[in-house]
Amino acid sequence: MRSFGWGANSGTTSRDLTRQGNDTSQTSLRAEVQPLLGKEASAPTAFQAPEPHGSGPSTPPNEPVAQELVQLLTVDEIAEMLLKAELPKLRRVLRKLQLQRPELLDAAAMAKVEKEVKAEQKEEKNMEDGQRKALLAKKGIKLTAQGVTVMADSLEPDDKHQAELLLDDEEAEILQKRSMSTQLEDAPLVQFNAPLHFALEGEDVVAISVIRLGRLDKPSAVRFETSDASAVAGLKYEAAEGILEFRINQTAAQIKIRISQDDRWDPDLDFKVHLLPEGLVGARLDKYLSMTRIKIIDDDCFPTNTHRECLDSGEIEGLVPITLYKEYLRGCAQNPALRKNFMKFLMAQQVSNFCSFAKMLAHTFLLDVILSPNPPENWKFGMGQHQLLMCLVWISMLVFAGLHFLNYLKLTWGLPGMATRNLQVALVRKFFSYNEISMHSMERGRLINSLTLNCPAIVEHGLMSVLELSQALGLFINILLYNIVGPMMFNTQCRLMPLLSLMVLPLILVIAFRLRFPLTKRHLTEVYGAQVVAMEQVTEAIRNFHLVSDYKKRGSVSDEFMSLLVAVGLKNKGLKLVLMNNSYIAPWVLLLYLVLYVVHEGAHVMDGDLTVGIFMVDIHNFITLGATVGMVFQLLENIGIILPLLKELARFLNMDTDTLNRYELAKHQQEFTTKQWKKAMAPAGSKSVAAADDHDHALETFDALPITMQNISLGFGLASVTITQGQLVSLIGPTGGGKSVLLMLLGGAKLPMRSNGEGGEPMSIFNVPSHLRVLHVPAEPLFFKGTLLQNLTYGVMPGDEDGDIGRIEKILVKLCVKQHVIDMIVQEKSLDWGVVLSPTTRNLLSLARALVANPELICVHKPTELLDQENAMQVLRTLRSFVRKRGVEQDPATFGNRRPRTCIFTSSKKYGVEISDKVFNVSRTGVEEVNKTEVTSSMLN
């Protein structure tokens, strides 16, 4: 066994100490251990177990792990471990101590210990591989770079599996050696420090770090530029471009982008920053991190910030609906694109109203001048009646053509579509950012209703109704002007009755609306509630189709849905009756008024006090006015309909999200990653990263940054774990011990609950190095409706060679996917793959999708649960190859340019443990690294 030194001058091996036996004094052993334990080790009692009745040093309460370490790590017990050569046990103890009591360790000594441990592990692995090769050779198996050659007549499955693993290791070692021989000639790698950045709207500037890895002995330069995604330059951020320069030994630089400030609500929008290959000097770009997305976190409320306290606290029910509606209109006015199109619509409608006023005068002119047997001479304009008639006809046709073209333009402006799209996209973006509480409290049926039905209804009956009301107001003003201007132009007296009608008719209808609206609102609420209940029931039935089918509940579920639809139909019937009666209010009022007008004003026509033209145009205007007032009644009714819909939409768009938590976590990870990297880069005693002499040291230390989790809750206590990149790691442990929670945390599917160390709680650290692309593969595979190729390339950027069909087919073959499924890749069938495929195939394809995306870290739940041993071992071998070769089916020539790959998976089988590089036992007492030989059956539940 190799030497396991404690200090700078230690060279004594455990075997030497064993030979010395009892001749070795405790004093010399203390001196051997002393450098590791640091300054506090000068007093051995500081590490001894507490004496009875509290005479010894106390340990912090509720820290069983720390108490165990204090008891284990007495100097005498460490000496005993050395004498017995219990190095694996001592290493585990030291690692736990490093996590729990870092103040007791000497950093330099610990670094040397870790280095020698790695060297020892490598030597042990080489010895183990050599023994396996020799054993296989005896069985007639020869390993070459071209493959496995079987000299014997038959080969046992276990022997073949061992041979294939050794071959994978040899291939990976060859790739590693080739990359090391060419790495010094390569230009340094330039990339962003994270694939996703966050920016608060309240921040003036967001700083994005760009790092340089590899040779640092020459300067480098790279061009960058921003591009729009959902955020638009000039509105949410200021576009930027330029050249980023790196001096000699400089490893990092920043791109600063200004974020626009406003009080206008928007969903969380994002834009992109690209590092460009054009103009690249002394560097090469990373394949995946040459582009990063910046998500701008909006800090405003929907629809505006006027009632921020109520909206933030979720007390939306306390808001007056009409107040919320006014704020919605105000929020629309704050949107530049909506405001521009809204004003264009408004101007177009006023042009239409002006044409209506001109039409009233034209009709009077037609009846009282052109068709009159005795036309007034001052209105002939030097032309005959026939000529005036033709002129009027041509002018009317031109005006009609102009209005046709104007209405066509209004459709091309797309105001309703833009406003609806803004709400729907905002709702979808908000949904994807909900935290766990919001996700669980949100009713799916209501959300689908809001997305598909309510958003269009709010725009149509809320925003567009304002335009229609403005047009109705313009028409009302036109009729009023006509009753003043018309008699003056055609030499008749101005009459009081038409003017009074303009005041009385709207007043009567407003009173009728106020009286009828409560009844209408009650029926609308009942119909909407019944529709939502039916929608939620059918959504749950579809989602749980197999459960319904397996328990023979198809008939009962269908009957229940039918009863709900009957209830919806009955409530709809009552609503339609109410709406029908409402629609007849305006016609009845108009009919009664026309009867009075014809009787009263008809006498004036017969007496010659009123012209036929004005009389007929008045009747036409009153009919138009009645229809307009009826339309206003309907518009007000529609506005009343959408008020509860708008309130529910506001609730959905103001629910709590995890965006700020992700922002804090990303900030913490980027800072912690940078701090770790700088600490590893700087040599002992140096305060500057630039002091490093080894130019490749930057790349090596960057790839060696560990995945660290300290004092993070798994739901029943605090857990700590450190995982080195470039390893295949299996998680074992009892059911309910926290394996899935740990994988979800590491995979980014669940946010950690961290402590800042206040109130006596231990400080939490959660760091997955910020530059890693992480994929979480759940136990339940998910597919969207589309082609199989679209599903398998879901994590691949368009145009990326990772999505090559040939590569995907090879990955599927490695995962033992059936050939008829592989043949479906080239087919253009859009199927429901979650139903078409078997559970085993779905699990394999879900894993294949992750391998096709080629991230640096994959967290997989139960990858072999549904497989027999032979196929399970092949799948695990593929995951091992993913780690060893830094990707599956990648170009061997690019091995040196690829970052290490790490795979963490849960396992309940012995062969899953045996193939792993590291094994962690996850239980309610914490996370502990265990030796493969120490794994028991109770750990594999």
C-alpha positions, -999 to 999 in steps of 0.1 A, spaced: 0 0 0 11 35 -8 23 60 18 -5 79 35 14 110 48 0 135 72 24 163 69 49 178 45 77 154 55 58 123 62 69 92 43 60 64 67 36 39 53 9 21 73 26 -12 66 58 1 81 39 12 112 23 -23 114 57 -39 114 69 -17 141 40 -29 163 42 -22 199 78 -8 195 63 24 182 56 49 209 24 69 212 46 100 213 60 94 178 25 87 165 13 119 179 40 137 161 31 119 129 -6 130 132 1 165 145 4 184 111 -30 171 100 -49 182 131 -36 218 130 -30 242 158 -57 229 181 -41 195 181 -14 206 205 -38 198 233 -49 162 229 -79 167 252 -95 189 226 -102 158 205 -111 134 232 -146 122 239 -164 142 266 -160 131 301 -189 120 322 -209 147 339 -198 173 314 -161 175 324 -149 174 288 -154 198 260 -191 200 249 -203 195 214 -230 215 198 -265 203 205 -284 184 177 -252 176 159 -248 138 162 -223 137 133 -201 163 149 -203 145 183 -193 112 165 -163 129 150 -151 144 182 -153 109 198 -136 92 169 -108 116 162 -87 114 194 -50 112 186 -48 77 202 -76 64 180 -60 78 149 -27 61 159 -47 29 164 -62 32 129 -27 37 114 -14 6 132 -43 -14 119 -40 1 84 -77 12 84 -71 38 58 -106 37 42 -123 42 75 -99 70 84 -105 87 50 -143 87 56 -138 102 90 -115 129 77 -140 138 50 -168 141 75 -146 161 97 -137 184 69 -174 191 63 -185 195 98 -154 210 116 -132 226 90 -116 248 117 -98 218 131 -78 210 99 -47 222 84 -55 230 47 -21 222 33 -19 188 51 -54 180 41 -46 188 4 -16 165 5 -37 137 21 -64 140 -6 -37 140 -33 -21 108 -19 -55 92 -15 -63 98 -52 -29 84 -61 -35 54 -40 -69 48 -55 -55 51 -90 -28 26 -82 -54 2 -66 -76 5 -96 -47 -2 -120 -38 -33 -99 -74 -43 -99 -77 -39 -137 -45 -58 -142 -58 -87 -121 -91 -86 -141 -72 -87 -174 -51 -116 -163 -82 -135 -151 -100 -128 -184 -69 -139 -204 -70 -172 -186 -106 -176 -198 -96 -169 -234 -105 -132 -236 -81 -107 -251 -86 -70 -249 -74 -48 -278 -81 -13 -289 -103 -27 -317 -125 -46 -293 -129 -78 -273 -114 -109 -289 -128 -142 -275 -103 -170 -278 -124 -196 -260 -155 -212 -274 -180 -195 -251 -180 -165 -228 -200 -160 -197 -221 -128 -194 -202 -116 -164 -169 -121 -181 -180 -103 -212 -193 -74 -190 -159 -71 -172 -141 -72 -205 -162 -45 -220 -157 -23 -190 -120 -27 -192 -121 -19 -229 -140 13 -222 -114 23 -197 -86 17 -222 -103 37 -249 -109 65 -224 -72 64 -213 -61 66 -249 -83 96 -256 -70 112 -224 -34 107 -235 -40 120 -270 -57 151 -256 -28 158 -232 -3 156 -260 -22 182 -281 -36 204 -253 -5 225 -250 -8 235 -287 -45 245 -284 -57 281 -280 -74 288 -246 -111 282 -243 -134 312 -239 -169 308 -225 -196 323 -203 -195 312 -167 -231 301 -168 -257 292 -194 -284 314 -177 -280 347 -159 -306 368 -140 -311 405 -139 -335 424 -116 -354 452 -132 -343 475 -104 -306 469 -113 -291 495 -136 -265 471 -151 -261 434 -152 -225 420 -153 -219 388 -172 -187 370 -166 -167 355 -195 -138 331 -185 -107 320 -203 -93 285 -197 -61 269 -209 -29 287 -220 -28 322 -205 7 332 -218 -7 352 -247 -35 379 -249 -69 370 -264 -98 389 -278 -134 379 -286 -163 399 -301 -198 398 -284 -232 411 -292 -267 410 -278 -298 397 -296 -335 399 -288 -355 369 -275 -388 377 -257 -372 410 -245 -367 438 -270 -337 460 -271 -346 496 -264 -376 486 -242 -362 462 -217 -325 465 -222 -299 485 -242 -283 466 -271 -246 461 -267 -217 449 -288 -180 452 -287 -147 434 -282 -137 417 -249 -99 416 -244 -79 393 -221 -44 403 -210 -16 378 -203 -26 356 -173 -61 371 -172 -87 345 -167 -120 365 -165 -136 396 -179 -171 411 -177 -197 422 -202 -219 449 -188 -254 455 -202 -278 483 -191 -313 472 -180 -342 496 -187 -362 508 -157 -400 513 -158 -432 507 -138 -449 489 -165 -459 453 -159 -443 426 -181 -438 389 -177 -402 378 -170 -385 383 -204 -351 373 -216 -325 382 -242 -293 366 -254 -256 374 -255 -234 358 -280 -196 353 -283 -189 355 -320 -164 334 -339 -157 363 -363 -127 383 -352 -116 357 -326 -80 363 -316 -59 338 -296 -88 318 -283 -115 292 -292 -151 292 -282 -168 266 -261 -194 246 -281 -222 251 -256 -214 282 -236 -207 307 -264 -242 319 -258 -260 328 -226 -295 339 -218 -303 368 -194 -337 366 -178 -350 400 -166 -371 396 -134 -400 421 -136 -408 436 -102 -442 451 -111 -477 437 -105 -505 429 -130 -521 450 -143 -504 480 -125 -488 488 -92 -517 509 -79 -530 481 -57 -497 464 -51 -504 455 -15 -536 436 -23 -520 419 -53 -488 409 -35 -507 395 -5 -532 376 -27 -562 395 -14 -576 401 -49 -611 394 -38 -611 426 -18 -606 447 -50 -635 464 -66 -639 448 -100 -644 480 -120 -612 494 -103 -593 464 -115 -607 469 -150 -596 505 -151 -561 495 -141 -561 469 -168 -569 496 -194 -542 518 -179 -517 489 -181 -526 484 -218 -519 521 -223 -485 517 -208 -475 492 -234 -459 511 -263 -470 486 -291 -506 483 -278 -509 521 -272 -497 528 -308 -522 504 -324 -550 515 -300 -546 551 -311 -546 541 -348 -579 522 -341 -593 552 -323 -585 576 -352 -599 552 -378 -632 550 -358 -635 588 -357 -629 589 -394 -658 564 -397 -679 586 -374 -672 617 -395 -683 598 -426 -715 589 -407 -722 626 -400 -716 634 -437 -739 606 -446 -767 622 -426 -763 655 -444 -761 637 -477 -794 619 -471 -811 652 -462 -796 668 -493 -809 640 -515 -845 642 -502 -848 680 -498 -827 692 -527 -821 666 -554 -855 648 -552 -875 678 -543 -899 692 -569 -890 727 -558 -853 726 -548 -837 757 -532 -815 776 -557 -787 781 -532 -780 744 -530 -777 736 -568 -741 748 -572 -748 757 -608 -758 721 -617 -790 703 -626 -806 678 -603 -794 649 -624 -758 661 -622 -761 665 -585 -775 630 -582 -746 615 -601 -721 634 -581 -737 622 -548 -737 586 -560 -699 588 -570 -689 605 -538 -709 578 -518 -691 550 -536 -657 566 -530 -664 570 -493 -676 534 -491 -644 522 -508 -624 543 -484 -642 528 -453 -637 493 -467 -599 499 -471 -598 515 -436 -615 484 -420 -590 462 -439 -561 481 -424 -576 478 -389 -574 440 -393 -537 442 -404 -528 462 -373 -537 431 -352 -546 449 -320 -569 422 -305 -544 394 -315 -515 413 -300 -533 420 -267 -545 384 -264 -511 370 -272 -495 392 -245 -519 378 -219 -516 342 -229 -478 343 -232 -476 360 -198 -498 334 -182 -477 305 -197 -444 322 -186 -458 328 -151 -470 292 -149 -435 278 -156 -421 300 -128 -446 291 -101 -431 278 -69 -443 246 -53 -470 263 -32 -485 281 -62 -483 250 -83 -502 229 -58 -528 256 -51 -535 263 -88 -565 247 -103 -556 232 -137 -591 236 -151 -593 272 -143 -559 279 -157 -567 262 -190 -600 282 -191 -581 314 -185 -556 306 -211 -579 294 -239 -612 313 -232 -608 341 -207 -578 359 -222 -595 363 -256 -628 373 -239 -610 399 -217 -595 415 -248 -626 413 -269 -651 425 -243 -627 445 -222 -602 463 -244 -620 463 -277 -653 474 -260 -636 507 -251 -631 513 -288 -667 504 -296 -679 527 -268 -658 555 -282 -674 549 -316 -709 549 -300 -700 582 -282 -689 597 -315 -721 586 -332 -741 601 -304 -722 634 -308 -729 633 -346 -766 629 -341 -766 658 -317 -746 680 -341 -770 670 -369 -800 681 -350 -784 715 -344 -766 720 -378 -792 703 -401 -821 726 -395 -799 757 -398 -785 744 -432 -819 736 -446 -838 766 -432 -860 749 -406 -865 754 -370 -844 736 -344 -867 712 -325 -866 703 -289 -880 667 -291 -850 652 -310 -826 668 -285 -845 655 -255 -845 620 -270 -807 621 -270 -808 626 -233 -838 604 -223 -830 572 -243 -795 566 -229 -807 574 -193 -836 549 -196 -812 522 -208 -786 529 -181 -813 525 -154 -824 493 -170 -788 480 -171 -783 488 -134 -815 469 -126 -808 439 -147 -770 435 -142 -771 417 -107 -794 390 -122 -771 387 -152 -740 385 -131 -754 357 -110 -763 336 -140 -729 342 -155 -711 332 -123 -731 300 -121 -724 291 -157 -687 298 -154 -684 278 -122 -702 248 -138 -679 250 -168 -648 250 -147 -660 220 -126 -667 200 -158 -633 211 -173 -614 200 -142 -632 167 -141 -625 158 -177 -589 170 -174 -583 146 -144 -600 118 -162 -578 122 -193 -547 125 -171 -556 93 -152 -570 74 -182 -551 42 -173 -564 43 -137 -599 47 -150 -595 19 -174 -578 -5 -150 -605 -1 -124 -633 -4 -150 -646 31 -143 -651 43 -178 -688 42 -176 -692 58 -142 -667 86 -152 -686 92 -184 -719 93 -165 -705 118 -140 -692 140 -168 -726 138 -185 -743 149 -153 -719 179 -151 -727 188 -187 -764 186 -180 -759 210 -152 -739 233 -175 -767 232 -201 -794 241 -176 -774 270 -163 -767 281 -198 -804 280 -206 -812 303 -177 -784 327 -188 -796 328 -224 -832 336 -212 -818 365 -192 -796 378 -220 -825 375 -245 -848 396 -223 -819 421 -219 -815 424 -256 -852 434 -261 -850 464 -237 -835 488 -262 -859 478 -291 -889 483 -268 -878 517 -256 -870 527 -292 -904 515 -306 -923 535 -280 -903 566 -287 -907 563 -325 -945 560 -321 -945 593 -301 -921 609 -326 -941 600 -357 -974 612 -342 -959 644 -330 -934 654 -358 -956 639 -386 -981 667 -380 -953 693 -385 -944 677 -418 -981 679 -429 -982 715 -418 -951 724 -438 -930 733 -407 -906 703 -412 -891 690 -444 -895 654 -454 -858 649 -456 -851 660 -420 -881 640 -408 -869 608 -426 -833 613 -415 -845 618 -379 -863 585 -380 -832 568 -394 -811 585 -368 -834 574 -340 -833 538 -353 -795 541 -354 -794 557 -320 -816 529 -306 -793 503 -321 -763 522 -307 -777 524 -273 -786 487 -274 -750 480 -285 -738 501 -255 -761 481 -232 -745 449 -246 -710 463 -243 -716 473 -206 -730 438 -201 -699 422 -217 -677 444 -195 -696 431 -165 -691 395 -178 -653 398 -180 -648 415 -146 -647 382 -126 -625 367 -154 -601 396 -151 -600 391 -114 -591 355 -118 -564 363 -144 -549 388 -120 -547 361 -94 -529 337 -117 -505 364 -129 -496 376 -94 -491 342 -77 -457 335 -61 -429 322 -83 -395 308 -76 -377 332 -99 -362 353 -71 -351 322 -53 -334 309 -85 -318 343 -89 -303 341 -54 -292 305 -60 -276 314 -93 -258 343 -78 -246 322 -49 -234 295 -72 -215 319 -95 -199 336 -66 -190 303 -49 -177 288 -81 -155 319 -88 -142 318 -52 -134 281 -53 -116 285 -87 -95 315 -76 -85 296 -44 -75 266 -64 -57 286 -91 -35 307 -67 -4 288 -55 3 286 -18 11 320 -5 0 338 -36 -28 364 -35 -33 366 -73 -46 341 -98 -22 356 -123 7 342 -102 1 307 -114 30 295 -136 13 265 -152 -9 279 -179 -30 248 -182 -37 250 -145 -67 272 -151 -85 245 -171 -75 216 -148 -87 234 -117 -119 245 -134 -128 210 -144 -119 198 -109 -144 220 -90 -165 197 -69 -203 196 -66 -208 206 -30 -238 204 -7 -234 212 30 -261 214 57 -290 212 31 -324 199 43 -338 168 26 -370 171 45 -359 154 78 -326 169 88 -295 183 73 -273 165 48 -239 171 33 -222 156 3 -192 164 -20 -190 149 -55 -160 153 -77 -167 159 -114 -160 131 -139 -175 103 -119 -203 78 -121 -220 81 -87 -247 58 -73 -271 67 -45 -284 39 -24 -304 37 8 -337 27 23 -370 37 8 -380 72 19 -345 80 29 -342 110 6 -325 97 -26 -351 113 -49 -351 146 -31 -313 147 -33 -313 140 -70 -340 166 -76 -319 192 -57 -287 184 -76 -307 183 -109 -323 217 -104 -358 203 -103 -362 214 -66 -347 244 -49 -327 239 -17 -337 254 16 -305 272 26 -296 288 59 -274 319 62 -261 308 96 -283 331 116 -302 320 148 -276 293 156 -283 273 125 -253 260 106 -243 278 74 -256 261 42 -237 257 10 -252 245 -22 -230 247 -52 -233 229 -85 -205 248 -105 -223 275 -124 -209 266 -158 -223 231 -158 -253 222 -179 -275 200 -158 -303 176 -168 -327 160 -144 -342 127 -157 -373 118 -136 -385 83 -129 -417 89 -148 -407 97 -184 -426 125 -202 -432 130 -239 -450 157 -259 -471 150 -289 -447 152 -319 -423 130 -339 -400 107 -320 -370 126 -334 -384 159 -320 -388 143 -286 -352 129 -286 -336 162 -297 -356 183 -273 -324 193 -254 -304 200 -286 -300 235 -301 -312 237 -337 -285 229 -362 -262 213 -335 -244 181 -347 -255 164 -314 -289 160 -330 -275 140 -359 -298 110 -367 -269 86 -370 -256 95 -336 -290 91 -320 -294 57 -336 -261 46 -321 -271 58 -287 -304 39 -289 -285 7 -299 -262 11 -269 -293 14 -246 -308 -18 -260 -338 -1 -276 -357 -24 -300 -350 -19 -337 -386 -12 -347 -385 17 -323 -353 30 -337 -369 28 -372 -396 53 -360 -370 81 -358 -371 88 -395 -409 86 -396 -429 118 -395 -456 104 -372 -468 127 -344 -481 103 -317 -488 103 -281 -456 84 -272 -466 81 -235 -494 58 -246 -479 41 -277 -446 29 -261 -442 4 -234 -430 16 -199 -395 0 -205 -391 17 -239 -402 50 -225 -376 49 -197 -349 40 -222 -359 68 -246 -360 93 -217 -325 84 -208 -314 85 -245 -329 120 -248 -306 131 -219 -275 115 -235 -283 131 -269 -284 165 -252 -249 158 -238 -249 179 -206 -221 179 -181 -242 166 -153 -271 141 -155 -292 131 -125 -312 99 -133 -339 83 -112 -339 45 -113 -324 40 -148 -325 2 -146 -356 -4 -125 -376 -21 -153 -347 -39 -170 -334 -74 -167 -298 -78 -155 -282 -81 -189 -299 -50 -203 -294 -31 -170 -257 -37 -171 -255 -25 -207 -274 7 -197 -250 12 -168 -221 6 -190 -234 33 -214 -237 57 -185 -201 48 -175 -190 54 -210 -207 88 -209 -185 97 -179 -153 81 -191 -154 95 -227 -171 128 -218 -201 121 -238 -216 92 -258 -209 89 -295 -188 121 -297 -159 127 -321 -128 113 -304 -107 142 -319 -127 167 -297 -121 148 -264 -96 173 -251 -121 202 -258 -149 186 -238 -155 191 -202 -158 162 -177 -191 144 -175 -208 134 -143 -237 110 -138 -255 105 -105 -282 78 -103 -302 59 -78 -296 22 -76 -311 -8 -57 -290 -35 -74 -255 -47 -65 -242 -44 -100 -252 -7 -100 -229 -3 -70 -201 -23 -85 -199 -3 -117 -199 31 -98 -169 52 -90 -185 65 -58 -213 52 -37 -233 73 -12 -258 59 13 -287 83 17 -309 78 48 -327 99 74 -294 102 93 -277 119 64 -256 112 34 -225 91 38 -199 78 13 -195 40 17 -170 15 3 -185 -9 -23 -174 -38 -1 -194 -24 28 -227 -21 10 -253 -43 27 -287 -56 14 -305 -32 37 -289 -3 19 -303 -15 -15 -340 -13 -7 
